Amino acid sequence: MWQLLARLARQLPGEAAHKLAVETLRWQLGPRPVIDAGRLDLAVTLGGIKFPNPIGLAAGFDKNAACYHGALRLGFGHVEVGTITPLPQAGNPKPRVFRLAEDHAVINRYGFNGKGMVAAAQNLQRRQLDAGVVGVNVGANKTSKDPIADYRHAVAALAGLADYITLNISSPNTPGLRDLQTAQHLQSLLSAARAGLDDAKVTRPLFLKIAPDLHDQDLAAIVETAVTSGVCAMIATNTTIARPSGLTSPHAGEIGGLSGAPLFAPATDILAQVVTHAKGRLGVVGVGGVASGWQAYAKILVGADLVQLYTGLALNGPEFPAQILQELLALMQADGVSNLADAKGQIPHATKAIEHAIRLSQTSATQPAKA
Ligand SMILES: Cc1cc2nc3c(=O)[nH]c(=O)nc-3n(C[C@H](O)[C@H](O)[C@H](O)COP(=O)(O)O)c2cc1C
């Protein structure tokens, strides 16, 4: 039944389908999978938080913290809500979300449309703490005169209601936001976020979400600044402004951030570079193009503690998180590992990790990968 509903939703324009999905989950409708891990252990601890499994819903789906309970019930080990800005804002003119069906991808230029931090805080106050891990992703308003101060305000308002905070400095749809990735701005941003935590009188792990469109030198500088500023984990990556050759959809030329299948390889490459620069001093969250268990496993082999996805859910429907978890378990079994710590970082080279995960998927009981 859920597959059928997902197929019907795909007939709607992208943003209408997104709204419908958020409403459905807000009412906690959807499949309720029971994942039997047997003797395998999917739990991950990062920043002192125990995640029941490594697969999370990436930011951008539950922008106003309206449906995280419903999303957790689909099987996600965590949900990252947001991006939440201090003030409500409308975002860019519609249409601003495009499905690239032929390319298994999406382009969006939402531009942080949202109800703002006060409305999000009200929703987060209804949190049942035993329902699962919720991270809060924050950003700056488009017309803010002091974007760095926006991060402080949002952190101060929301940190007490979150398990972790993500500073999103990588959306391509807010002019100037990605400039905060330069080492000099980053230091001020991280001090402002710490001040926000002090304002809220709480301590919370800070995650930093970066773009896939960074040069290695800049990436090295970001990682060093993150380490010295006490960042807990890097999230690699947000959507890309690049348009890889080979896209065939008529929407491929739309302005905005590209996500889904074409992002998988470049985002996994950036993840590998972050792991190399971090030398074990930071946690790492792998995001970008995950649409099957072997892709999640490849990111873990490269060194990811956690894996997030968004476009895979949009294109495959609500049974997708449970399917990924089942595939991940089959791959662990086929690889002879009983917990994720034994797999994490075993193949730090992205292409080799991907090849290994594809080979495993062809011999295990999962959906075989198309090489
Ligand atoms: C429609 C849409 C909206 C998004 N909005 C946000 C956002 O508000 N904040 C953010 O940090 N990332 C946002 N993202 C990026 C995702 O969190 C994720 O990093 C990216 O899409 C790559 O993962 P995927 O290929 O699994 O979708 C958005 C992605 C999509 C497709």
The ligand as an SDF file (V2000), in Angstrom:
LIG
                    3D

 31 33  0  0  0  0  0  0  0  0999 V2000
   14.5560   19.4040   -1.3490 C   0  0  0  0  0  0  0  0  0  0  0  0
   15.8000   19.4700   -0.5120 C   0  0  0  0  0  0  0  0  0  0  0  0
   15.9090   20.4260    0.5050 C   0  0  0  0  0  0  0  0  0  0  0  0
   17.0590   20.4800    1.2840 C   0  0  0  0  0  0  0  0  0  0  0  0
   17.1340   21.4010    2.3000 N   0  0  0  0  0  0  0  0  0  0  0  0
   18.2130   21.4050    3.1260 C   0  0  0  0  0  0  0  0  0  0  0  0
   18.2790   22.2810    4.2390 C   0  0  0  0  0  0  0  0  0  0  0  0
   17.3550   23.0520    4.5140 O   0  0  0  0  0  0  0  0  0  0  0  0
   19.3890   22.2380    5.0150 N   0  0  0  0  0  0  0  0  0  0  0  0
   20.4280   21.3840    4.7760 C   0  0  0  0  0  0  0  0  0  0  0  0
   21.4020   21.3790    5.5390 O   0  0  0  0  0  0  0  0  0  0  0  0
   20.3860   20.5310    3.7290 N   0  0  0  0  0  0  0  0  0  0  0  0
   19.3160   20.5200    2.9210 C   0  0  0  0  0  0  0  0  0  0  0  0
   19.2710   19.6390    1.8710 N   0  0  0  0  0  0  0  0  0  0  0  0
   20.4400   18.7710    1.5970 C   0  0  0  0  0  0  0  0  0  0  0  0
   20.2890   17.3740    2.1870 C   0  0  0  0  0  0  0  0  0  0  0  0
   20.2380   17.4140    3.5760 O   0  0  0  0  0  0  0  0  0  0  0  0
   21.4820   16.4920    1.7580 C   0  0  0  0  0  0  0  0  0  0  0  0
   22.6660   17.0160    2.3100 O   0  0  0  0  0  0  0  0  0  0  0  0
   21.6370   16.3970    0.2510 C   0  0  0  0  0  0  0  0  0  0  0  0
   20.3940   16.3720   -0.3930 O   0  0  0  0  0  0  0  0  0  0  0  0
   22.4330   15.1490   -0.1880 C   0  0  0  0  0  0  0  0  0  0  0  0
   21.8050   13.9680    0.2420 O   0  0  0  0  0  0  0  0  0  0  0  0
   20.7940   13.0990   -0.6970 P   0  0  0  0  0  0  0  0  0  0  0  0
   21.4920   12.8850   -2.0030 O   0  0  0  0  0  0  0  0  0  0  0  0
   20.5640   11.8410    0.0820 O   0  0  0  0  0  0  0  0  0  0  0  0
   19.5720   13.9200   -0.8270 O   0  0  0  0  0  0  0  0  0  0  0  0
   18.1330   19.5720    1.0610 C   0  0  0  0  0  0  0  0  0  0  0  0
   17.9990   18.6120    0.0460 C   0  0  0  0  0  0  0  0  0  0  0  0
   16.8640   18.5460   -0.7300 C   0  0  0  0  0  0  0  0  0  0  0  0
   16.7580   17.4870   -1.8000 C   0  0  0  0  0  0  0  0  0  0  0  0
  1  2  1  0
  2  3  1  0
  2 30  2  0
  3  4  2  0
  4  5  1  0
  4 28  1  0
  5  6  2  0
  6  7  1  0
  6 13  1  0
  7  8  2  0
  7  9  1  0
  9 10  1  0
 10 11  2  0
 10 12  1  0
 12 13  2  0
 13 14  1  0
 14 15  1  0
 14 28  1  0
 15 16  1  0
 16 17  1  0
 16 18  1  0
 18 19  1  0
 18 20  1  0
 20 21  1  0
 20 22  1  0
 22 23  1  0
 23 24  1  0
 24 25  2  0
 24 26  1  0
 24 27  1  0
 28 29  2  0
 29 30  1  0
 30 31  1  0
M  END
$$$$
